Amino acid sequence: MVQKVTEVVGTSPTGFAAASKNAVEVAAKTVRNLRWFRVVELEGQIKEQKVTEYKATVKIYFDIEEH
């Protein structure tokens, strides 16, 4: 088996877990054979002294299809 990795950024107004989940769910719409993910960076946006958005950079690993 050979795997490939892609890096995506998910966002959410509610938290880092939701941002990570969004990243995986959106990637799953266009990438097959997803196997696991790793959160590599967490960031947030602040507006008017309040946290308004959470961002999670996620590496997603998936199997390469063999023909």
N, C-alpha and C positions, 0 to 999 in steps of 0.2 A: 504494500500500500504506500502511496505517496500522497502527501498533503500539501496544500498551498495555504498561504495566509494572506488576508487582506485587512486593511485597517480602515475603520469607519468611525465617525463621531455621531453619537446620539445625543439628543437634547430633550429636556423635560422641564416644565415649570414646577414639578413637585418633588424631585429628588434625584440623587445619583443612580439609585437602583432602577428607577423608571427610565432614566436616560440610557442606561446600559441595555435594558430590555428593548427599548425602541430601536436601538442600533441593530440588535440581532434580528428583530422582527422585520425591519425594513430590508436588511440584507437578504433575509430568507425569501423575499419575493423575487429576487433575481439570481441568487446563487443556490445551487443544489448541494446536497450531501454535507450540510453543516455538521460539525462534530463537537466543537467546544470553543470557548472564547476566554480571553484574558483582558481585564481592564488594565490599561497601561497609564492612563492619566485622568485625573478629575479636575474640572475647572468650573467656575461659576461666574455669572454676570451680576453686577450690582448696579441698581438704579435707585436714585433718591434714598441712599443708605439702606436699601433692602435687597436681599437676594431675589432675583427675578427669573433666573434660568440656571439650570444645572447641565453640565456637559460631561460626557464620558467618552474618552477615546478607547476604542475596543478593537483588539486583534481577534479576528474570527478565522478559525482553522476549518478547512473543508477538504474532503477527499477528492483527488483528481480521478476523473472517470477514465478507465482503460477500455479500449475498444478491441 
